[in-house]
Amino acid sequence: MENIRDGFFAAVGLLGLIVKVTFLTVKSIVLYPIYRENKDIRDDILLITGGGRGIGKALALEFAKHKPKHIVLWGRTEGSLQKTAEEVREAGVKCSYMLCDVSQSKEIYKHYADVKKTIGPVTLLVNNAGIVHGGQIMDIPDEDIIKTLSVNAMAHFWTIKAVLPDMIESNRGHLVSISSVLGLLGMRGVSDYCSSKFAISGLMEALQWELQEYSNIHITAVHPYLVDNQMFAGLKLRFPWLVPPLNESYVAKQTVSAVLTNRQSVVMPRIMHIVLWARSLFPVDAMLPILRFTGVDRAMMDFPNAPRNVDFMKNTTAIQ
């Protein structure tokens, strides 16, 4: 009898799980785009790393349209930070900037203490700073691999550890990481970059579980496809018309929309979901010919200063 009873409750639990998963799936795919509502960020203090130019600048200006309380920009080039801050202020939003090397945990903790003291605790963190090296693993100097992982991945740990205690104390906050489609699938010639972005994907997914008891602390991981900016200037695919590069404004708008509606993850453009689905479905041997046909395996040949022989690519760096 006990086995029958346990089996009955297990069956009921399984049925309930199926109904719940079905409802949440339909809600996410069908109802969410129709009935979503933007949250109010007028009382939020934003911190954007790599905020002086590129996607970081576009994000600052896009968030400014929603009138947050204050936007703080971190970066390494004062001129670009100052210019972006001025444009944000012209939009009617308070904006400050600080020179900060996010690869150094001590700098992050020091500067966040200054932000908290002079402006207030950050309630919306956008980890955007990033660098990329073009080269195969044996051609990339050890120090450059460490730098890539420090800026693109470890910095996310340090900034999150800095701001999260205040968010937990108030049960209010939002953690945003600008990752990449290359954080979901690898590509030849950017092994260090892919590794750093995969690390972000794992971190953000783990935080979904770690912070689930805090109902008002949200996580958003952003995975854009190739962006048309200085960071990947020179990277070329065989059929660019099939999936054209994204512009920074589009990435910023989609990111801000995801944040305002508390979306946990966003992949752009949506067609990349098909690529990710195919990667999960087909064996590696079947995917390789597809990647060769699309030119993905040779895309880094045209990266700045890269030699034409794809089997030997010198190391180059671009900074976001």
Backbone bond lengths (Angstrom), bond angles and torsions (degrees), N, CA, C in turn:
res aa  C-N    CA-C-N  psi(-1)  N-CA   C-N-CA  omega(-1)  CA-C   N-CA-C  phi
1 M - - - 1.468 - - 1.531 111.70 -
2 E 1.306 114.47 -39.45 1.461 118.16 -178.27 1.527 110.77 -64.31
3 N 1.344 115.56 -38.71 1.460 119.06 178.32 1.532 111.47 -66.19
4 I 1.326 115.05 -38.37 1.473 119.42 178.29 1.524 110.51 -64.45
5 R 1.333 115.33 -42.79 1.468 119.74 179.79 1.530 111.11 -64.11
6 D 1.340 116.38 -44.63 1.463 120.10 178.82 1.527 111.03 -62.01
7 G 1.345 115.43 -39.68 1.459 119.61 178.68 1.514 111.81 -65.45
8 F 1.349 116.07 -37.59 1.464 120.93 179.23 1.528 110.66 -64.02
9 F 1.342 115.71 -47.78 1.467 119.06 -179.09 1.532 111.44 -66.61
10 A 1.332 115.90 -34.07 1.462 119.42 177.14 1.529 110.21 -65.17
11 A 1.341 116.95 -40.93 1.459 121.62 179.51 1.526 110.57 -65.22
12 V 1.338 115.97 -42.37 1.461 120.61 178.45 1.533 110.02 -63.60
13 G 1.329 115.68 -43.14 1.463 119.60 178.35 1.517 112.22 -62.37
14 L 1.345 116.19 -40.95 1.458 120.58 178.96 1.526 111.14 -64.80
15 L 1.335 116.46 -41.16 1.462 120.84 178.37 1.531 110.39 -62.91
16 G 1.333 115.46 -43.42 1.467 119.55 178.09 1.521 111.64 -62.44
17 L 1.343 115.70 -38.69 1.459 120.17 178.55 1.528 111.08 -64.02
18 I 1.327 116.88 -42.67 1.458 121.23 179.45 1.526 110.92 -61.67
19 V 1.346 116.03 -44.43 1.465 120.59 179.21 1.533 110.48 -62.85
20 K 1.334 116.25 -44.00 1.461 120.30 -178.31 1.519 111.37 -65.02
21 V 1.333 116.95 -45.69 1.463 120.92 -179.75 1.526 110.61 -63.34
22 T 1.333 116.53 -41.02 1.464 120.60 178.65 1.526 110.83 -61.94
23 F 1.338 116.07 -46.08 1.462 120.80 -179.78 1.522 111.12 -61.30
24 L 1.330 117.08 -47.10 1.456 120.74 -177.94 1.523 111.60 -65.70
25 T 1.333 116.17 -34.84 1.464 120.08 178.22 1.523 110.82 -66.92
26 V 1.331 116.56 -47.09 1.467 120.91 178.28 1.528 110.14 -62.63
27 K 1.327 116.20 -40.88 1.457 120.72 179.42 1.522 110.76 -61.17
28 S 1.328 116.34 -42.82 1.458 120.79 -178.03 1.517 112.44 -69.33
29 I 1.338 116.97 -42.21 1.459 121.06 -173.69 1.531 112.38 -84.97
30 V 1.329 116.59 -40.55 1.466 120.53 -172.27 1.523 112.74 -103.43
31 L 1.324 116.87 -55.38 1.455 120.34 -172.61 1.521 112.94 -76.14
32 Y 1.336 117.00 -37.07 1.460 120.25 -175.17 1.529 113.05 -57.68
33 P 1.347 119.07 -49.52 1.472 118.25 -179.52 1.521 113.73 -63.02
34 I 1.332 116.85 -23.44 1.465 120.14 -175.83 1.525 111.49 -87.87
35 Y 1.337 116.39 -42.79 1.465 120.43 -170.42 1.532 114.19 -109.11
36 R 1.323 117.32 10.17 1.460 119.01 -177.49 1.531 111.04 -64.71
37 E 1.313 116.14 147.28 1.456 122.39 178.10 1.525 109.11 -124.91
38 N 1.315 116.56 139.04 1.462 120.89 178.58 1.525 110.31 -78.83
39 K 1.323 115.68 137.58 1.457 118.72 176.06 1.528 109.76 -83.04
40 D 1.300 116.05 161.70 1.454 123.38 -178.50 1.532 108.94 -89.84
41 I 1.320 117.94 124.80 1.464 120.70 179.68 1.534 111.30 -114.60
42 R 1.316 117.17 20.11 1.461 120.20 -177.11 1.527 112.94 -66.22
43 D 1.321 117.90 -19.96 1.467 120.88 177.59 1.521 112.49 -101.73
44 D 1.324 116.99 7.76 1.456 120.58 -175.95 1.526 112.46 -90.07
45 I 1.333 114.54 144.78 1.461 122.49 170.74 1.525 107.07 -106.09
46 L 1.328 115.72 119.12 1.457 121.53 -175.68 1.522 110.97 -100.32
47 L 1.321 115.40 143.01 1.458 121.89 171.13 1.526 107.84 -125.26
48 I 1.322 116.68 121.60 1.462 122.18 -179.21 1.527 108.51 -119.01
49 T 1.330 117.51 118.08 1.464 119.90 175.86 1.525 108.91 -84.71
50 G 1.328 115.27 150.32 1.459 118.63 -174.46 1.509 111.49 61.23
51 G 1.335 115.95 37.89 1.464 121.01 -170.38 1.512 115.96 -88.57
52 G 1.334 117.81 3.28 1.452 119.04 -175.13 1.513 114.93 -83.38
53 R 1.319 117.12 -26.26 1.461 119.91 -176.14 1.515 110.31 -155.38
54 G 1.330 115.12 178.50 1.458 119.84 176.96 1.519 112.89 61.72
55 I 1.311 115.58 -141.81 1.463 121.24 -179.30 1.518 110.60 -62.20
56 G 1.325 117.16 -36.38 1.467 120.47 179.68 1.517 112.54 -59.06
57 K 1.322 116.14 -44.04 1.472 120.34 177.26 1.520 110.54 -64.56
58 A 1.330 116.37 -45.01 1.464 120.05 179.78 1.527 110.94 -60.82
59 L 1.325 117.03 -37.86 1.463 120.95 178.10 1.527 111.05 -65.67
60 A 1.317 116.55 -43.59 1.465 120.34 179.90 1.519 110.87 -59.13
61 L 1.326 116.67 -45.22 1.468 120.59 -178.62 1.528 111.63 -70.36
62 E 1.325 116.87 -33.89 1.464 119.88 178.97 1.523 110.95 -71.70
63 F 1.330 117.29 -42.88 1.464 120.41 176.61 1.523 110.79 -63.77
64 A 1.337 116.76 -33.82 1.465 120.61 -178.87 1.522 111.91 -60.65
65 K 1.323 117.61 -26.24 1.466 121.10 179.23 1.528 111.19 -64.46
66 H 1.330 116.45 -20.96 1.468 120.66 -177.65 1.526 112.09 -102.46
67 K 1.327 115.94 11.11 1.468 124.05 168.94 1.536 114.37 55.24
68 P 1.331 118.61 56.18 1.470 119.03 173.41 1.530 110.37 -67.55
69 K 1.299 115.50 166.98 1.462 120.72 -177.53 1.521 111.37 -65.32
70 H 1.327 116.66 -41.50 1.471 121.01 -177.25 1.524 108.58 -161.09
71 I 1.334 117.39 141.98 1.457 122.84 174.00 1.523 108.44 -117.96
72 V 1.326 116.06 126.53 1.460 122.34 177.60 1.525 108.24 -110.45
73 L 1.327 116.14 130.07 1.460 121.95 -179.46 1.519 109.74 -110.37
74 W 1.312 116.10 133.36 1.460 121.91 172.37 1.514 109.49 -115.93
75 G 1.339 116.01 141.86 1.453 120.53 177.38 1.509 109.72 -174.15
76 R 1.344 115.38 -171.58 1.464 119.47 -176.09 1.524 113.51 -116.04
77 T 1.337 116.97 -5.45 1.461 120.01 -178.97 1.524 109.29 -118.67
78 E 1.322 116.27 110.05 1.457 120.31 -172.71 1.518 112.49 -63.32
79 G 1.331 116.96 -38.19 1.461 119.77 -177.22 1.516 112.39 -59.41
80 S 1.336 116.82 -47.93 1.470 120.11 -178.94 1.523 111.08 -70.11
81 L 1.321 117.18 -36.21 1.465 120.34 178.01 1.530 110.57 -63.53
82 Q 1.322 115.34 -44.59 1.467 119.97 -179.48 1.524 111.28 -62.70
83 K 1.332 116.21 -43.19 1.460 120.29 -179.31 1.528 111.37 -64.01
84 T 1.338 116.61 -44.02 1.468 120.09 178.95 1.526 110.70 -64.03
85 A 1.339 116.31 -42.55 1.466 120.44 179.55 1.527 110.62 -60.15
86 E 1.319 116.68 -39.77 1.464 120.07 179.16 1.524 111.12 -64.66
87 E 1.324 117.12 -40.29 1.465 120.51 179.46 1.525 111.14 -66.67
88 V 1.321 116.56 -36.24 1.466 120.02 177.56 1.522 109.87 -66.78
89 R 1.322 116.70 -42.09 1.470 120.33 179.14 1.524 110.93 -63.66
90 E 1.338 116.36 -37.21 1.460 120.11 177.64 1.529 111.48 -62.41
91 A 1.339 115.87 -23.83 1.465 120.58 177.36 1.527 111.72 -83.12
92 G 1.339 116.48 1.14 1.455 120.63 176.28 1.515 114.73 89.54
93 V 1.339 117.13 21.68 1.460 121.24 -179.02 1.532 109.48 -122.64
94 K 1.320 117.21 135.65 1.458 120.60 176.46 1.528 109.59 -63.99
95 C 1.319 115.62 138.24 1.465 119.15 -177.51 1.523 110.22 -147.95
96 S 1.328 115.93 133.12 1.454 122.63 176.76 1.524 108.52 -125.99
97 Y 1.320 116.64 161.16 1.459 119.72 176.17 1.524 110.26 -140.01
98 M 1.311 115.37 155.60 1.459 122.66 178.13 1.517 109.44 -141.13
99 L 1.312 116.71 141.16 1.454 120.84 172.10 1.522 108.25 -77.15
100 C 1.322 116.80 121.98 1.465 119.96 -175.77 1.521 109.46 -150.11
101 D 1.315 116.26 126.35 1.459 122.17 173.11 1.523 107.13 -90.01
102 V 1.321 117.10 103.37 1.464 120.62 -173.15 1.517 113.38 -72.81
103 S 1.340 116.89 -5.41 1.466 118.55 175.18 1.522 111.49 -77.59
104 Q 1.331 116.28 -8.78 1.465 121.61 -178.99 1.518 110.06 -109.83
105 S 1.316 116.23 113.02 1.468 120.09 -176.35 1.527 112.11 -61.52
106 K 1.329 117.86 -36.42 1.460 120.43 -178.70 1.525 111.02 -63.78
107 E 1.340 116.33 -38.46 1.467 119.21 177.54 1.525 110.91 -64.62
108 I 1.322 116.36 -41.28 1.465 120.41 -179.71 1.518 110.83 -61.60
109 Y 1.321 116.55 -48.72 1.466 119.91 -178.42 1.529 111.24 -64.34
110 K 1.341 116.84 -38.76 1.460 120.52 -179.79 1.523 110.78 -66.19
111 H 1.320 116.24 -48.60 1.463 119.64 -176.87 1.528 111.64 -69.01
112 Y 1.344 116.94 -33.57 1.460 117.04 177.44 1.525 110.82 -67.70
113 A 1.328 117.25 -36.69 1.464 119.73 176.18 1.523 110.46 -60.01
114 D 1.346 116.43 -38.77 1.472 120.51 177.62 1.531 111.07 -65.83
115 V 1.341 116.24 -42.38 1.470 120.41 178.76 1.525 109.99 -61.58
116 K 1.310 116.11 -46.35 1.464 120.75 -177.77 1.526 111.23 -63.01
117 K 1.318 116.46 -37.64 1.457 120.81 -177.57 1.522 111.91 -73.70
118 T 1.341 116.81 -41.06 1.469 119.98 -173.08 1.529 114.01 -93.61
119 I 1.333 116.83 -26.77 1.467 120.04 -175.52 1.526 111.71 -119.68
120 G 1.316 116.08 -43.76 1.463 120.81 -178.73 1.517 110.20 134.92
121 P 1.330 116.97 168.65 1.466 120.20 179.67 1.522 112.16 -66.14
122 V 1.311 115.88 138.75 1.461 121.23 179.41 1.523 109.56 -72.12
123 T 1.319 116.08 133.22 1.467 120.72 178.23 1.528 112.21 -111.87
124 L 1.338 116.95 -9.20 1.466 120.19 178.18 1.531 108.05 -142.14
125 L 1.317 115.47 106.08 1.463 121.89 -177.98 1.524 109.98 -102.37
126 V 1.330 116.40 128.61 1.464 121.51 176.29 1.522 108.75 -119.05
127 N 1.318 116.81 103.78 1.457 122.06 176.35 1.523 108.77 -82.61
128 N 1.320 115.85 105.33 1.461 120.63 -174.26 1.522 113.19 -121.49
129 A 1.323 118.11 -25.37 1.460 120.92 -174.75 1.525 111.11 -56.76
130 G 1.330 116.27 139.19 1.448 119.25 179.80 1.514 112.45 -163.20
131 I 1.336 116.61 156.03 1.456 122.53 174.78 1.522 108.62 -133.88
132 V 1.322 115.96 161.03 1.460 120.44 178.52 1.523 109.02 -140.39
133 H 1.336 116.21 139.26 1.455 122.24 174.04 1.524 108.15 -113.93
134 G 1.313 116.40 136.27 1.449 120.04 176.59 1.513 110.68 -96.96
135 G 1.318 117.52 114.11 1.451 119.84 179.47 1.511 111.08 167.33
136 Q 1.326 116.06 157.80 1.448 120.13 174.93 1.523 109.24 -83.87
137 I 1.295 116.65 161.40 1.457 121.48 -165.51 1.528 113.20 -56.71
138 M 1.321 118.37 -37.50 1.460 120.37 -177.69 1.525 112.16 -75.48
139 D 1.328 117.57 -13.33 1.459 121.27 -179.02 1.519 113.12 -98.95
140 I 1.322 117.46 -8.58 1.472 120.81 -177.94 1.527 109.22 -92.72
141 P 1.326 118.44 121.81 1.463 120.72 177.53 1.529 111.53 -58.39
142 D 1.319 115.95 147.42 1.466 120.62 -178.61 1.521 111.95 -54.79
143 E 1.339 116.22 -41.80 1.466 119.32 -176.79 1.525 111.65 -64.94
144 D 1.347 117.06 -29.97 1.465 119.65 178.52 1.527 111.49 -74.83
145 I 1.326 116.78 -34.62 1.468 120.27 174.98 1.522 109.82 -63.10
146 I 1.328 116.05 -44.82 1.464 120.86 178.92 1.527 110.77 -62.43
147 K 1.344 116.27 -40.65 1.460 120.17 -179.88 1.528 110.93 -63.95
148 T 1.336 116.19 -43.70 1.464 119.96 179.59 1.513 111.17 -60.69
149 L 1.319 116.96 -47.99 1.461 120.43 -179.74 1.528 111.23 -65.77
150 S 1.335 116.52 -34.07 1.470 119.88 -179.32 1.523 111.58 -67.58
151 V 1.344 116.43 -46.71 1.470 120.72 -178.06 1.521 111.46 -74.33
152 N 1.334 116.62 -46.24 1.464 121.04 -171.60 1.516 114.24 -81.93
153 A 1.322 117.84 -24.56 1.470 120.06 -175.05 1.526 113.02 -124.93
154 M 1.323 116.79 -57.99 1.463 119.17 -175.31 1.528 111.90 -61.19
155 A 1.324 116.95 -34.55 1.470 119.82 178.95 1.524 111.36 -58.35
156 H 1.325 117.06 -33.33 1.465 120.62 178.39 1.528 110.40 -64.30
157 F 1.326 115.90 -39.50 1.461 119.06 176.95 1.526 110.29 -62.89
158 W 1.332 116.52 -46.61 1.465 119.47 -175.27 1.527 111.56 -66.59
159 T 1.333 117.74 -44.22 1.469 119.52 -179.17 1.527 111.15 -66.92
160 I 1.324 116.46 -39.77 1.467 119.68 179.21 1.523 110.40 -65.46
161 K 1.322 116.97 -42.84 1.465 120.08 177.89 1.525 111.29 -63.71
162 A 1.339 117.06 -28.56 1.465 120.23 179.47 1.521 111.51 -72.36
163 V 1.337 117.24 -45.54 1.466 120.34 -171.70 1.528 113.52 -92.25
164 L 1.331 117.47 -23.56 1.470 119.95 -171.08 1.530 114.37 -63.50
165 P 1.343 120.09 -38.65 1.472 118.18 179.10 1.526 113.36 -55.11
166 D 1.336 117.42 -40.31 1.472 120.53 178.82 1.527 110.87 -68.59
167 M 1.326 116.45 -37.03 1.462 119.76 178.26 1.522 110.81 -66.07
168 I 1.330 116.48 -42.24 1.467 120.19 179.83 1.526 110.17 -65.17
169 E 1.327 116.54 -41.08 1.464 120.52 -179.27 1.522 111.76 -60.54
170 S 1.323 116.44 -37.63 1.464 120.43 -178.43 1.529 112.80 -98.54
171 N 1.341 116.22 -3.95 1.472 121.61 -174.12 1.528 110.30 49.21
172 R 1.326 114.25 50.40 1.469 120.16 -178.32 1.517 109.51 -156.73
173 G 1.319 116.06 124.13 1.456 118.46 177.31 1.513 111.92 167.23
174 H 1.314 114.65 170.81 1.463 120.68 179.16 1.523 108.35 -148.22
175 L 1.329 116.22 126.14 1.462 123.17 178.78 1.524 108.49 -108.35
176 V 1.318 116.05 122.86 1.467 121.54 -177.69 1.524 108.93 -122.87
177 S 1.310 116.56 131.51 1.466 121.00 175.61 1.520 109.65 -123.50
178 I 1.329 114.66 126.27 1.463 119.74 175.27 1.525 106.97 -87.74
179 S 1.300 115.45 102.51 1.452 121.10 -179.85 1.527 108.59 -98.66
180 S 1.317 118.34 -130.38 1.452 122.23 -177.32 1.521 108.40 -170.57
181 V 1.317 116.35 158.27 1.456 119.80 169.86 1.528 109.40 -58.53
182 L 1.341 116.12 -27.61 1.465 120.86 177.36 1.522 111.93 -74.93
183 G 1.310 116.86 2.09 1.456 121.67 169.18 1.513 110.97 -93.57
184 L 1.341 115.78 1.11 1.458 121.72 179.32 1.523 112.28 -122.65
185 L 1.334 116.68 -20.18 1.456 121.67 174.02 1.517 108.68 -150.30
186 G 1.329 116.94 147.09 1.453 121.06 -174.52 1.522 113.15 -86.57
187 M 1.356 115.38 166.09 1.457 121.24 176.86 1.520 109.50 -146.51
188 R 1.290 116.49 141.97 1.451 122.05 179.95 1.522 111.14 -64.21
189 G 1.325 116.40 136.90 1.454 120.63 175.07 1.509 115.66 94.53
190 V 1.325 117.87 -4.48 1.474 121.59 177.51 1.528 109.41 -139.27
191 S 1.315 116.27 48.63 1.462 120.18 -175.81 1.521 112.21 -62.54
192 D 1.339 117.27 -37.85 1.466 119.59 179.95 1.528 110.60 -68.52
193 Y 1.327 116.21 -41.05 1.468 120.61 179.99 1.524 110.67 -65.82
194 C 1.332 117.04 -47.19 1.470 120.81 179.12 1.527 110.59 -58.92
195 S 1.321 116.25 -43.07 1.468 120.06 -179.12 1.515 111.23 -61.56
196 S 1.328 116.48 -41.51 1.464 119.55 -179.78 1.516 111.55 -66.91
197 K 1.331 117.22 -37.40 1.464 120.45 -179.62 1.528 111.52 -75.08
198 F 1.328 118.10 -34.25 1.457 120.47 172.99 1.527 110.08 -61.43
199 A 1.327 116.74 -37.65 1.466 120.72 178.37 1.525 111.11 -61.18
200 I 1.344 116.23 -41.05 1.464 120.38 178.10 1.522 110.48 -63.13
201 S 1.341 116.34 -43.66 1.465 119.93 -179.89 1.519 110.81 -58.53
202 G 1.330 116.18 -43.83 1.467 119.63 178.66 1.510 112.42 -66.27
203 L 1.335 116.30 -40.71 1.466 120.79 179.22 1.519 111.31 -60.84
204 M 1.318 117.12 -48.42 1.463 120.45 -176.43 1.525 111.41 -67.27
205 E 1.335 116.91 -36.50 1.464 119.44 177.64 1.518 111.01 -67.14
206 A 1.340 116.61 -39.86 1.461 120.20 178.10 1.523 111.38 -64.64
207 L 1.353 116.18 -38.11 1.463 119.81 179.91 1.523 111.99 -66.37
208 Q 1.330 116.77 -28.95 1.467 119.33 175.28 1.516 110.12 -55.93
209 W 1.333 116.35 -39.38 1.462 120.93 -179.87 1.531 111.46 -79.37
210 E 1.326 116.67 -42.12 1.461 120.04 -176.49 1.527 112.51 -64.32
211 L 1.327 116.57 -31.75 1.468 120.51 -173.42 1.518 113.40 -107.06
212 Q 1.328 118.12 13.21 1.460 119.84 -175.25 1.531 113.07 -65.96
213 E 1.326 117.53 -20.76 1.467 119.11 179.04 1.527 112.22 -77.80
214 Y 1.345 116.58 -11.87 1.463 120.23 179.13 1.525 107.40 -101.05
215 S 1.304 115.80 101.78 1.469 121.40 -169.79 1.516 113.86 -66.56
216 N 1.327 118.15 -20.84 1.459 119.90 -174.85 1.530 112.71 -115.92
217 I 1.327 115.92 20.84 1.464 120.22 171.07 1.524 106.66 -111.94
218 H 1.317 115.65 119.93 1.463 120.39 -171.42 1.532 111.57 -113.25
219 I 1.310 115.04 154.95 1.463 123.30 -179.19 1.525 108.79 -123.33
220 T 1.326 116.97 133.57 1.467 120.95 174.28 1.522 109.36 -135.72
221 A 1.327 116.47 120.25 1.466 122.49 174.52 1.516 108.53 -105.88
222 V 1.331 116.59 128.38 1.457 122.10 -175.01 1.530 108.92 -112.22
223 H 1.337 115.87 127.23 1.467 121.03 -176.62 1.529 110.01 -124.38
224 P 1.326 117.84 83.51 1.466 119.16 178.16 1.530 111.91 -82.70
225 Y 1.306 114.68 152.26 1.452 123.37 171.54 1.541 107.87 -74.81
226 L 1.294 118.18 -173.05 1.456 123.31 179.99 1.527 110.87 -50.73
227 V 1.345 115.56 127.80 1.464 121.17 -179.74 1.520 109.18 -105.34
228 D 1.310 115.83 136.43 1.461 121.68 -178.19 1.519 109.93 -79.83
229 N 1.333 116.43 82.33 1.464 120.81 176.79 1.534 109.29 -151.09
230 Q 1.321 116.40 -172.45 1.464 120.98 -175.10 1.529 112.55 -65.19
231 M 1.309 117.36 -25.95 1.458 119.57 -172.19 1.529 112.13 -61.85
232 F 1.336 116.87 -42.49 1.454 120.14 179.10 1.531 111.64 -118.08
233 A 1.333 116.52 31.12 1.459 120.58 178.24 1.523 109.55 -60.70
234 G 1.313 116.67 129.94 1.456 120.57 -179.97 1.505 113.86 101.08
235 L 1.333 117.82 -18.42 1.458 119.95 176.99 1.525 108.81 -73.85
236 K 1.320 116.61 127.67 1.459 120.40 -175.90 1.524 110.98 -132.64
237 L 1.318 114.85 137.88 1.460 121.10 174.59 1.529 109.13 -103.36
238 R 1.307 115.95 164.07 1.459 120.91 -175.97 1.528 111.83 -69.32
239 F 1.339 116.25 -37.17 1.464 120.95 -178.10 1.531 110.25 -124.45
240 P 1.338 118.12 71.82 1.472 120.32 -177.49 1.518 113.36 -62.36
241 W 1.335 117.07 -23.02 1.465 120.19 -179.89 1.526 111.71 -72.08
242 L 1.337 116.52 -21.18 1.460 119.90 -178.48 1.526 111.14 -70.48
243 V 1.318 116.08 -48.91 1.472 122.03 174.41 1.530 106.60 -134.57
244 P 1.319 117.91 87.17 1.473 120.59 -176.25 1.528 111.66 -66.16
245 P 1.334 116.49 152.85 1.470 120.45 177.69 1.526 111.32 -57.73
246 L 1.304 116.08 150.57 1.462 121.79 178.66 1.521 109.46 -86.90
247 N 1.319 117.02 149.05 1.465 118.47 172.97 1.524 109.39 -93.97
248 E 1.318 115.33 159.45 1.467 121.13 -173.89 1.522 111.92 -62.20
249 S 1.319 116.80 -36.99 1.459 120.63 -179.46 1.525 110.99 -62.17
250 Y 1.332 116.65 -42.44 1.466 120.82 179.51 1.521 110.82 -63.64
251 V 1.333 116.62 -44.76 1.460 120.46 179.04 1.524 110.56 -60.83
252 A 1.328 116.41 -42.22 1.465 120.55 -179.88 1.529 111.13 -64.23
253 K 1.323 117.39 -44.84 1.460 120.99 -178.99 1.533 111.32 -63.24
254 Q 1.314 116.46 -44.13 1.455 120.22 -179.94 1.524 111.28 -66.21
255 T 1.335 115.97 -37.29 1.463 120.34 178.99 1.522 111.00 -66.26
256 V 1.325 116.78 -48.24 1.463 120.76 -179.66 1.524 110.18 -62.79
257 S 1.322 117.64 -40.30 1.464 121.03 177.17 1.521 110.76 -60.16
258 A 1.337 116.73 -42.06 1.464 120.68 178.82 1.521 111.46 -64.68
259 V 1.327 116.31 -39.28 1.470 120.64 179.54 1.525 110.51 -66.68
260 L 1.321 116.44 -45.64 1.468 120.36 -176.39 1.522 112.18 -66.18
261 T 1.325 116.90 -21.59 1.472 120.30 179.60 1.525 111.73 -110.01
262 N 1.349 116.11 11.24 1.472 122.24 175.19 1.530 113.36 57.76
263 R 1.320 116.13 37.02 1.457 119.16 175.45 1.518 109.60 -72.62
264 Q 1.320 116.35 139.09 1.465 120.59 -176.40 1.521 112.64 -79.37
265 S 1.314 116.90 -28.43 1.461 120.21 -177.55 1.512 109.39 -153.90
266 V 1.328 115.51 145.73 1.460 120.09 176.01 1.528 108.54 -141.37
267 V 1.327 115.65 130.20 1.460 122.99 176.07 1.520 107.06 -115.41
268 M 1.310 115.86 129.79 1.465 118.96 -178.10 1.532 110.95 -134.77
269 P 1.358 115.91 140.32 1.458 127.97 -8.05 1.526 111.25 -72.49
270 R 1.328 116.22 169.33 1.459 120.91 -173.76 1.527 112.95 -62.67
271 I 1.332 117.10 -25.11 1.458 119.71 -179.14 1.527 111.61 -62.10
272 M 1.342 116.82 -21.47 1.460 119.95 178.93 1.523 111.78 -66.73
273 H 1.331 117.43 -19.22 1.460 120.20 174.71 1.528 110.23 -61.77
274 I 1.337 116.08 -34.74 1.465 120.18 179.31 1.528 109.66 -66.69
275 V 1.335 116.22 -41.69 1.464 120.83 178.84 1.529 110.19 -62.67
276 L 1.319 115.78 -44.35 1.465 119.96 -179.85 1.523 111.19 -66.30
277 W 1.325 115.75 -37.52 1.463 120.20 176.85 1.527 110.13 -63.75
278 A 1.337 116.92 -44.01 1.463 121.03 179.88 1.526 110.66 -63.68
279 R 1.323 115.96 -39.32 1.467 120.02 178.59 1.528 111.32 -61.70
280 S 1.322 116.21 -37.70 1.458 120.40 179.58 1.523 111.90 -74.54
281 L 1.332 116.93 -29.48 1.454 121.42 -174.45 1.523 112.68 -86.65
282 F 1.348 116.72 -45.64 1.458 120.46 -173.35 1.528 111.51 -87.85
283 P 1.317 117.56 149.94 1.463 120.63 174.60 1.521 110.77 -68.76
284 V 1.322 115.88 161.47 1.468 120.74 -177.33 1.523 110.76 -57.90
285 D 1.324 117.02 -42.41 1.466 120.56 -178.83 1.525 112.17 -60.29
286 A 1.324 116.89 -28.60 1.464 120.50 179.18 1.531 111.44 -82.27
287 M 1.325 117.16 -29.59 1.459 120.75 -179.13 1.525 112.25 -76.30
288 L 1.315 117.57 -33.03 1.464 120.27 -175.98 1.521 113.11 -58.38
289 P 1.347 119.63 -45.55 1.471 118.64 177.39 1.531 113.12 -61.82
290 I 1.332 116.21 -33.70 1.468 120.10 177.93 1.526 109.91 -65.11
291 L 1.334 116.64 -44.89 1.463 120.86 179.91 1.523 111.13 -64.83
292 R 1.335 116.47 -38.51 1.467 119.53 177.75 1.525 110.63 -65.47
293 F 1.312 116.55 -41.42 1.467 120.53 -179.18 1.523 111.23 -62.35
294 T 1.342 117.16 -39.84 1.464 121.27 -179.03 1.524 112.22 -79.94
295 G 1.330 117.02 -10.11 1.456 120.47 178.46 1.504 114.83 86.40
296 V 1.331 117.84 7.80 1.461 121.06 -178.46 1.532 110.94 -61.48
297 D 1.348 116.82 -36.03 1.458 119.79 -176.87 1.528 112.71 -69.22
298 R 1.339 117.90 -14.88 1.458 121.30 -179.06 1.539 112.16 -119.18
299 A 1.315 116.83 10.02 1.469 120.65 -173.68 1.521 112.86 -62.30
300 M 1.336 117.62 -32.81 1.465 120.01 -176.51 1.518 113.47 -79.32
301 M 1.324 117.94 -1.85 1.461 120.63 177.78 1.516 111.87 -59.17
302 D 1.329 117.74 -34.22 1.457 122.43 -175.71 1.518 113.01 -96.95
303 F 1.331 116.03 9.55 1.460 118.88 175.31 1.528 108.13 -64.73
304 P 1.350 119.47 148.85 1.464 121.71 -174.90 1.532 113.05 -48.94
305 N 1.337 114.75 127.83 1.463 123.49 176.70 1.517 114.10 70.50
306 A 1.333 117.38 2.41 1.456 118.71 -179.85 1.518 109.62 -76.53
307 P 1.360 119.01 134.18 1.456 121.01 178.16 1.511 111.46 -68.25
308 R 1.308 117.22 159.26 1.456 121.48 -175.77 1.521 112.83 -69.20
309 N 1.322 117.86 -22.83 1.454 120.10 178.04 1.517 108.89 -77.87
310 V 1.313 116.65 112.58 1.457 120.01 -175.34 1.515 112.39 -65.73
311 D 1.338 117.58 -18.64 1.455 121.06 -179.53 1.525 112.43 -82.15
312 F 1.334 116.58 -2.71 1.456 119.14 177.46 1.508 108.38 -147.39
313 M 1.318 117.61 99.53 1.452 121.94 -177.25 1.521 109.74 -118.89
314 K 1.313 116.16 122.95 1.462 119.86 178.63 1.520 110.05 -70.59
315 N 1.298 113.98 158.99 1.460 120.40 -176.65 1.511 111.40 -80.41
316 T 1.329 116.44 130.49 1.463 121.54 174.54 1.516 108.27 -135.98
317 T 1.320 115.85 162.16 1.449 119.65 -175.27 1.525 111.51 -131.35
318 A 1.320 115.91 138.84 1.469 121.53 169.64 1.509 107.25 -127.86
319 I 1.323 116.83 146.50 1.464 121.27 -175.33 1.508 109.73 -122.74
320 Q 1.336 115.74 134.84 1.466 121.94 174.82 1.505 107.75 -95.79
